[in-house]
Amino acid sequence: MKRRNFLKKTGTATAGAFVIPTIVPSNVFGANAPSNKIHVAQIGCGRIAKDHDTAATLNYAQAQFVAVCDVDTKRMQDSKKRIEGFYNDKNGSDNAVDIKMYQDYRDLLADKNVDAVLISTPDHWHSQPAIEAALAGKDIYLQKPTSLTVEEGRLLSDVINRTGVILQMGTQQRSSSQFRRAAELVRNGRIGKLHTVKIGLPGDPSGPVFETGPVPSNLDFDMWMGSTPEVEYKEKMVHPQNSYSRPGWLRHEYYGAGMITGWGQHHYDSAAWGMDTEHTGPISVEAIAQFPKSGDWNVHGDFMVKHEYENGITVLTSGGFPNGIRYEGEDGWIFVTRGAYRATASDPVPEGSTKALNASSEEILKSKIGDDEIKLYVSEEHHGDWLNSIKTRKQPICTAEVGHRSCTVCLISHIAMKVPGVLEWDPMTERFKNNDLANSMLRRPQRYPYGTNYIKI
């Protein structure tokens, strides 16, 4: 029985005989009482969880971690130790909490004590656990990309809409003030009519053929592969066993699509905010790209993608542009980037203090947004915004549908890298109008029993 119910029932039964002690810790009652906390679990305990998702969420008193999950028990145990150490230091105790461990996320989702989950798994393991978490009634913070196929992204968004759970996409640039400021200035006409957006996004290098080896006893490699084809184990293609440095899976198409989905969803999401196209998409896409001719890493290298939108805006994306977003209008331009910010220590951000917000004139940046003008959603920090939405049941700054739309731009760009010519895209039906081969790439084969095809919706 929960403490609040115990107090209520006991107080009624004894008709005033139950006396509350006069000295009670302040956190027993009020907003941060144990019964009012959001019980959070971490699914995926790798680099992005360690440096970003778990680390950020621990800062909020309304959240209480209760469990962790990873197919690599070494990383899972490390996460448990790290979280327990945080709470022990905070409470001046050697055993402030006991974090549960689950190697199978489905067992964690069955835990009634878990209210919400952070999903920080490799990219090929995003949509399925998010869909199953929603069906289990858990609120979700989901790392980008939303999905690796347009079809499973649509399925996820529809399930979130049907179940009513809160989902925050991990596109945290929305919670950086310079990206909101840039989008507000553009949408309020400070550079005149917007006609072109240039997005800087690097490619990935190629690599050698890596050595195979025995699967570590601490890793459930079959489940790690999930719906992707079965392969021999190579540490350089999974994640480091003795560090949290940048993992090799990021550079293989079984598990991701390279930087077009890795950072692409961040920049396309931010660009859509300024373009006012968050709930639609381009009407055409064409691309050229270089792919490795040998080696195990096979995601795209240098590339150029062009999108055309119904409102007349052209979006160009290439590693030849500075990393960030440049809005170009009839009366000037605005450039916005992360500056020196890194979500993790191994993020591919240039050294030095890049100016996070710049424009063709200082007057643009100094411009005030009036009370009668467009003012965008304000979030001070992405994980905190998620937790606040869980409490209020109001939608967070980046919903499943908005995340699906920006991820779709990434995915059709990746398809265009492989299918020559201009591909006509219908953002309503989410199908290509003029290419059957491209349409066949809106889904992937899935290795049973893993994959969104095998979820009972």
C-alpha positions as CSV (number, residue, x, y, z in Angstrom):
1,M,0.0,0.0,0.0
2,K,1.4,3.4,-0.9
3,R,2.2,5.7,2.0
4,R,-0.5,8.3,1.1
5,N,-3.2,5.7,1.0
6,F,-2.0,4.2,4.3
7,L,-2.1,7.6,6.0
8,K,-5.6,8.3,4.7
9,K,-7.1,4.9,5.6
10,T,-5.3,4.7,9.0
11,G,-6.4,8.2,9.9
12,T,-10.0,7.4,9.1
13,A,-10.1,4.1,10.9
14,T,-8.7,5.5,14.2
15,A,-10.9,8.6,14.2
16,G,-8.1,10.9,15.3
17,A,-6.1,8.5,17.3
18,F,-3.3,8.6,14.7
19,V,-1.0,11.4,15.5
20,I,1.5,12.8,12.9
21,P,4.9,13.5,14.5
22,T,5.7,17.2,14.9
23,I,9.2,16.8,13.3
24,V,9.0,15.5,9.7
25,P,11.5,16.0,6.9
26,S,10.1,18.6,4.5
27,N,10.3,16.3,1.5
28,V,7.8,13.9,3.0
29,F,4.9,16.3,2.1
30,G,4.6,18.7,-0.8
31,A,5.6,18.6,-4.5
32,N,8.7,16.4,-4.0
33,A,7.1,13.9,-1.6
34,P,8.1,10.3,-2.6
35,S,4.5,9.6,-3.6
36,N,4.5,12.6,-6.0
37,K,7.8,11.8,-7.8
38,I,7.9,10.4,-11.3
39,H,9.4,7.0,-11.2
40,V,11.9,6.9,-14.1
41,A,13.8,4.1,-15.7
42,Q,16.7,4.2,-18.1
43,I,16.6,1.9,-21.2
44,G,20.0,1.8,-22.8
45,C,23.0,2.7,-20.6
46,G,25.6,3.7,-23.2
47,R,27.3,6.9,-24.0
48,I,24.3,9.2,-24.6
49,A,22.6,8.0,-21.5
50,K,25.7,8.3,-19.3
51,D,26.7,11.8,-20.5
52,H,23.3,13.3,-21.4
53,D,19.9,11.6,-20.6
54,T,20.5,10.0,-17.2
55,A,22.8,12.8,-16.2
56,A,20.3,15.6,-17.1
57,T,17.3,13.9,-15.5
58,L,19.1,13.3,-12.2
59,N,19.1,17.1,-11.7
60,Y,15.3,17.2,-11.2
61,A,13.8,16.6,-7.8
62,Q,10.5,15.5,-9.3
63,A,12.2,12.5,-10.9
64,Q,13.2,9.4,-9.0
65,F,15.2,6.7,-10.9
66,V,14.0,3.2,-10.0
67,A,15.5,1.0,-12.7
68,V,18.0,0.6,-15.5
69,C,18.1,-1.8,-18.5
70,D,20.7,-2.8,-21.0
71,V,21.5,-5.9,-23.0
72,D,25.1,-5.3,-21.8
73,T,25.1,-6.2,-18.1
74,K,28.4,-4.5,-17.6
75,R,27.0,-1.1,-18.7
76,M,23.8,-1.8,-16.8
77,Q,25.7,-2.4,-13.6
78,D,27.8,0.7,-14.2
79,S,24.6,2.8,-14.6
80,K,23.1,1.3,-11.4
81,K,26.3,2.1,-9.5
82,R,26.4,5.7,-10.9
83,I,22.8,6.5,-10.1
84,E,22.9,5.0,-6.6
85,G,26.1,7.0,-6.0
86,F,24.3,10.2,-7.0
87,Y,21.5,9.5,-4.6
88,N,23.8,8.4,-1.8
89,D,25.8,11.6,-2.1
90,K,22.7,13.7,-2.2
91,N,21.1,12.0,0.9
92,G,24.3,11.4,2.9
93,S,23.6,7.6,2.9
94,D,25.3,4.4,1.8
95,N,22.0,2.9,0.7
96,A,19.6,5.7,-0.2
97,V,18.1,3.7,-3.1
98,D,18.3,0.2,-4.7
99,I,18.1,0.5,-8.5
100,K,16.5,-2.5,-10.2
101,M,18.2,-4.0,-13.2
102,Y,16.6,-5.6,-16.3
103,Q,18.5,-7.0,-19.2
104,D,15.2,-7.3,-21.2
105,Y,13.3,-4.0,-21.5
106,R,10.0,-5.9,-21.8
107,D,10.4,-7.0,-18.2
108,L,11.0,-3.4,-17.2
109,L,7.9,-2.3,-19.0
110,A,5.9,-4.8,-17.0
111,D,7.1,-3.2,-13.8
112,K,4.1,-1.2,-12.4
113,N,6.4,0.9,-10.3
114,V,7.9,2.5,-13.4
115,D,6.0,5.6,-14.6
116,A,8.3,6.8,-17.4
117,V,11.3,5.6,-19.5
118,L,14.2,7.3,-21.2
119,I,15.1,5.3,-24.3
120,S,18.8,5.9,-25.2
121,T,19.5,2.7,-27.2
122,P,21.2,2.4,-30.6
123,D,19.1,3.8,-33.5
124,H,17.7,0.5,-34.7
125,W,16.2,0.0,-31.2
126,H,14.2,3.2,-31.0
127,S,10.7,2.7,-32.4
128,Q,10.0,-0.7,-31.1
129,P,10.6,-0.1,-27.4
130,A,8.9,3.3,-27.6
131,I,5.8,1.7,-29.1
132,E,5.7,-1.0,-26.5
133,A,6.3,1.5,-23.7
134,A,3.3,3.5,-24.9
135,L,1.2,0.4,-25.0
136,A,2.3,-0.3,-21.4
137,G,1.2,3.2,-20.4
138,K,4.7,4.6,-19.8
139,D,5.6,8.2,-20.7
140,I,8.7,8.4,-22.9
141,Y,11.8,10.4,-23.6
142,L,13.1,9.0,-27.0
143,Q,16.5,9.7,-28.4
144,K,16.6,10.7,-32.0
145,P,16.3,9.5,-34.7
146,T,12.6,8.6,-34.2
147,S,12.9,5.6,-36.5
148,L,14.9,4.1,-39.3
149,T,12.0,3.8,-41.6
150,V,9.1,6.1,-42.5
151,E,6.5,3.3,-41.9
152,E,7.6,2.6,-38.3
153,G,7.9,6.3,-37.5
154,R,4.3,6.7,-38.7
155,L,3.2,3.7,-36.6
156,L,4.9,5.2,-33.5
157,S,3.3,8.6,-33.9
158,D,-0.1,7.0,-34.3
159,V,0.3,4.8,-31.2
160,I,1.4,7.8,-29.1
161,N,-1.7,9.7,-30.3
162,R,-4.0,6.8,-29.5
163,T,-2.6,6.0,-26.1
164,G,-2.2,9.6,-24.9
165,V,1.2,9.0,-23.3
166,I,3.7,11.9,-23.2
167,L,6.6,11.5,-25.7
168,Q,9.4,14.0,-25.9
169,M,11.8,13.5,-28.8
170,G,15.4,14.0,-27.9
171,T,16.0,16.9,-30.3
172,Q,17.3,19.2,-27.5
173,Q,18.3,22.0,-29.8
174,R,14.6,23.2,-29.3
175,S,15.5,23.9,-25.7
176,S,18.5,26.0,-26.7
177,S,17.5,29.7,-26.7
178,Q,19.4,30.6,-29.9
179,F,17.5,28.1,-32.0
180,R,14.2,29.4,-30.7
181,R,15.3,33.0,-31.2
182,A,16.4,32.4,-34.8
183,A,13.1,30.6,-35.6
184,E,11.1,33.5,-34.0
185,L,13.0,36.1,-36.0
186,V,12.5,34.3,-39.3
187,R,8.8,33.6,-38.7
188,N,8.2,37.2,-37.8
189,G,9.7,38.4,-41.1
190,R,12.9,40.0,-39.8
191,I,14.9,38.8,-42.9
192,G,12.0,39.3,-45.2
193,K,10.4,36.5,-47.2
194,L,12.4,33.3,-46.6
195,H,13.5,31.6,-49.8
196,T,16.5,29.3,-48.9
197,V,17.8,27.4,-46.0
198,K,21.3,26.0,-45.9
199,I,22.1,23.2,-43.4
200,G,25.7,22.2,-42.6
201,L,26.0,18.5,-41.8
202,P,29.2,16.4,-42.1
203,G,29.5,12.9,-43.4
204,D,31.3,10.0,-41.8
205,P,34.6,8.4,-42.8
206,S,35.1,4.9,-44.1
207,G,37.0,2.3,-42.2
208,P,38.7,-1.1,-42.6
209,V,37.3,-4.6,-42.2
210,F,37.4,-5.3,-38.5
211,E,38.3,-8.5,-36.7
212,T,35.6,-10.9,-35.5
213,G,35.7,-12.2,-31.9
214,P,33.8,-14.1,-29.3
215,V,30.7,-12.4,-27.9
216,P,31.4,-11.1,-24.4
217,S,29.6,-13.0,-21.7
218,N,28.0,-9.8,-20.5
219,L,26.3,-9.0,-23.8
220,D,23.1,-10.5,-25.2
221,F,24.2,-10.0,-28.8
222,D,21.2,-11.5,-30.4
223,M,18.9,-9.0,-28.8
224,W,21.4,-6.2,-29.5
225,M,21.1,-7.0,-33.2
226,G,17.3,-7.1,-32.8
227,S,15.4,-6.9,-36.1
228,T,18.6,-6.4,-38.2
229,P,20.3,-9.3,-40.0
230,E,22.4,-11.8,-37.9
231,V,26.1,-11.1,-38.2
232,E,29.3,-12.2,-36.5
233,Y,30.3,-10.2,-33.5
234,K,32.9,-7.4,-34.0
235,E,33.5,-5.0,-31.1
236,K,34.3,-2.2,-33.5
237,M,30.8,-2.6,-35.0
238,V,29.0,-2.6,-31.7
239,H,30.3,-0.5,-28.8
240,P,33.6,-0.4,-26.8
241,Q,33.7,-2.8,-23.9
242,N,36.1,-0.7,-21.8
243,S,35.0,2.9,-22.6
244,Y,32.1,5.1,-23.6
245,S,33.7,6.5,-26.6
246,R,31.9,6.9,-30.0
247,P,30.5,3.5,-30.9
248,G,31.0,1.8,-34.3
249,W,27.4,1.0,-34.9
250,L,26.8,4.6,-35.8
251,R,28.6,3.9,-39.1
252,H,26.8,0.9,-40.3
253,E,23.4,1.0,-42.1
254,Y,22.0,-2.0,-40.3
255,Y,21.9,0.2,-37.2
256,G,21.6,3.7,-38.5
257,A,21.9,5.8,-41.6
258,G,24.9,8.0,-40.7
259,M,24.9,11.7,-40.0
260,I,21.8,12.3,-42.1
261,T,19.8,10.7,-39.2
262,G,22.5,11.1,-36.5
263,W,22.5,14.9,-36.5
264,G,20.1,15.5,-39.4
265,Q,17.0,15.2,-37.2
266,H,18.4,17.9,-35.0
267,H,18.9,20.4,-37.8
268,Y,15.8,19.5,-39.8
269,D,13.7,19.8,-36.7
270,S,15.2,23.3,-35.9
271,A,14.8,24.4,-39.6
272,A,11.2,23.3,-39.7
273,W,10.5,25.4,-36.6
274,G,11.7,28.5,-38.5
275,M,10.1,27.5,-41.8
276,D,6.7,26.7,-40.1
277,T,6.7,23.2,-41.7
278,E,6.7,21.1,-38.5
279,H,3.6,19.1,-39.5
280,T,4.3,18.6,-43.2
281,G,7.4,18.0,-45.3
282,P,9.1,18.7,-48.7
283,I,7.4,18.0,-52.0
284,S,10.6,16.8,-53.7
285,V,14.0,15.6,-52.8
286,E,17.2,14.8,-54.8
287,A,20.7,14.0,-53.6
288,I,24.2,12.9,-54.4
289,A,26.4,11.1,-52.0
290,Q,29.7,9.2,-51.7
291,F,29.6,5.8,-50.0
292,P,32.6,3.7,-49.0
293,K,33.7,1.1,-51.5
294,S,35.2,-1.2,-48.9
295,G,35.4,-1.8,-45.2
296,D,32.8,-2.4,-42.5
297,W,31.6,1.2,-42.1
298,N,29.2,1.8,-45.0
299,V,27.2,5.0,-44.2
300,H,27.4,8.0,-46.4
301,G,30.4,10.4,-46.6
302,D,30.3,13.7,-48.4
303,F,26.8,14.5,-49.8
304,M,24.4,17.2,-51.0
305,V,20.6,17.0,-50.6
306,K,18.1,19.4,-52.0
307,H,14.5,19.7,-50.8
308,E,11.7,21.8,-52.3
309,Y,8.7,22.9,-50.2
310,E,5.2,23.8,-51.3
311,N,5.7,27.3,-49.8
312,G,8.6,28.0,-52.2
313,I,11.4,27.4,-49.8
314,T,14.5,25.5,-51.0
315,V,16.6,23.6,-48.4
316,L,20.2,22.6,-49.2
317,T,22.1,20.3,-46.9
318,S,25.8,19.5,-47.2
319,G,29.0,19.0,-45.3
320,G,30.4,21.9,-47.3
321,F,28.3,24.4,-45.3
322,P,29.2,25.4,-41.7
323,N,27.6,23.0,-39.2
324,G,24.3,24.7,-38.3
325,I,21.3,26.4,-40.1
326,R,21.4,29.5,-42.3
327,Y,18.1,31.1,-43.1
328,E,18.3,33.3,-46.2
329,G,15.5,35.9,-46.9
330,E,14.9,38.8,-49.3
331,D,16.2,41.2,-46.6
332,G,19.0,39.4,-44.9
333,W,20.2,36.1,-43.3
334,I,20.4,34.5,-39.9
335,F,22.8,31.7,-39.0
336,V,22.3,29.5,-35.9
337,T,24.4,26.7,-34.5
338,R,25.2,24.9,-31.2
339,G,28.3,27.0,-30.6
340,A,30.7,25.1,-28.4
341,Y,27.9,23.0,-26.8
342,R,28.3,19.2,-26.8
343,A,25.7,16.6,-25.6
344,T,28.5,14.1,-25.2
345,A,32.3,14.4,-25.1
346,S,32.7,12.7,-28.5
347,D,30.2,14.9,-30.4
348,P,31.7,16.1,-33.7
349,V,31.7,19.8,-32.9
350,P,34.7,22.0,-34.0
351,E,36.9,23.2,-31.3
352,G,36.7,26.9,-30.4
353,S,33.9,29.4,-29.6
354,T,31.7,29.5,-32.7
355,K,29.2,32.3,-32.5
356,A,25.9,30.5,-31.8
357,L,23.7,33.1,-33.4
358,N,24.6,35.5,-36.1
359,A,22.9,37.6,-38.8
360,S,23.5,39.9,-41.7
361,S,23.0,42.9,-39.4
362,E,23.0,43.6,-35.7
363,E,19.6,45.2,-36.0
364,I,18.1,41.8,-36.8
365,L,19.5,40.2,-33.7
366,K,18.4,43.2,-31.5
367,S,14.9,43.2,-32.8
368,K,12.1,42.8,-30.2
369,I,9.3,40.3,-30.8
370,G,6.1,42.2,-30.1
371,D,3.1,41.0,-28.1
372,D,1.1,40.6,-31.2
373,E,3.7,38.6,-33.0
374,I,4.5,34.9,-33.1
375,K,6.1,33.6,-29.9
376,L,7.3,30.0,-29.8
377,Y,7.3,27.5,-27.0
378,V,9.9,28.2,-24.4
379,S,11.8,25.3,-22.8
380,E,14.7,25.9,-20.6
381,E,16.0,22.3,-20.7
382,H,14.7,19.4,-22.7
383,H,14.5,16.7,-20.0
384,G,12.9,19.2,-17.5
385,D,10.3,20.1,-20.1
386,W,9.5,16.4,-20.5
387,L,9.1,15.9,-16.8
388,N,6.9,19.0,-16.6
389,S,4.7,17.6,-19.4
390,I,4.3,14.3,-17.5
391,K,3.0,16.3,-14.5
392,T,0.7,18.6,-16.5
393,R,-0.3,16.2,-19.3
394,K,0.3,19.1,-21.7
395,Q,2.3,18.3,-24.9
396,P,6.1,18.9,-24.6
397,I,8.2,21.0,-27.0
398,C,8.9,18.2,-29.4
399,T,6.1,15.7,-29.8
400,A,6.1,12.3,-31.6
401,E,4.4,13.7,-34.7
402,V,6.8,16.6,-35.0
403,G,9.7,14.2,-34.4
404,H,8.4,11.8,-37.0
405,R,8.1,14.6,-39.6
406,S,11.7,15.8,-39.1
407,C,13.0,12.2,-39.1
408,T,11.1,11.6,-42.3
409,V,13.1,14.4,-44.0
410,C,16.3,12.5,-43.0
411,L,15.0,9.2,-44.2
412,I,13.8,10.3,-47.6
413,S,17.1,12.2,-48.0
414,H,18.9,8.9,-47.4
415,I,16.7,7.1,-50.0
416,A,17.5,9.9,-52.5
417,M,21.2,9.3,-52.0
418,K,20.6,5.8,-53.5
419,V,17.9,6.5,-56.0
420,P,18.9,9.0,-58.7
421,G,16.8,11.8,-60.0
422,V,14.2,14.1,-58.5
423,L,11.9,12.1,-56.2
424,E,8.4,13.6,-55.8
425,W,7.2,13.3,-52.2
426,D,3.7,13.5,-50.9
427,P,3.8,14.6,-47.2
428,M,0.1,13.7,-46.7
429,T,0.3,10.1,-47.9
430,E,4.0,9.7,-47.0
431,R,4.7,8.1,-50.3
432,F,6.8,8.9,-53.3
433,K,4.6,9.8,-56.3
434,N,7.0,8.8,-59.1
435,N,9.3,6.0,-58.0
436,D,8.4,2.5,-56.9
437,L,12.0,1.6,-55.9
438,A,12.0,4.6,-53.5
439,N,8.7,3.5,-52.0
440,S,10.1,0.0,-51.4
441,M,12.7,1.6,-49.2
442,L,10.1,3.2,-46.8
443,R,10.3,-0.1,-44.8
444,R,13.0,-2.7,-43.9
445,P,13.0,-6.5,-43.6
446,Q,12.8,-7.4,-39.9
447,R,14.4,-10.5,-38.3
448,Y,11.8,-12.4,-36.3
449,P,10.9,-12.2,-33.4
450,Y,12.2,-8.6,-33.3
451,G,10.8,-5.6,-35.0
452,T,7.7,-3.4,-35.1
453,N,6.0,-5.9,-37.5
454,Y,5.6,-8.3,-34.6
455,I,4.1,-6.0,-32.0
456,K,0.5,-6.6,-31.1
457,I,-1.1,-3.2,-31.5
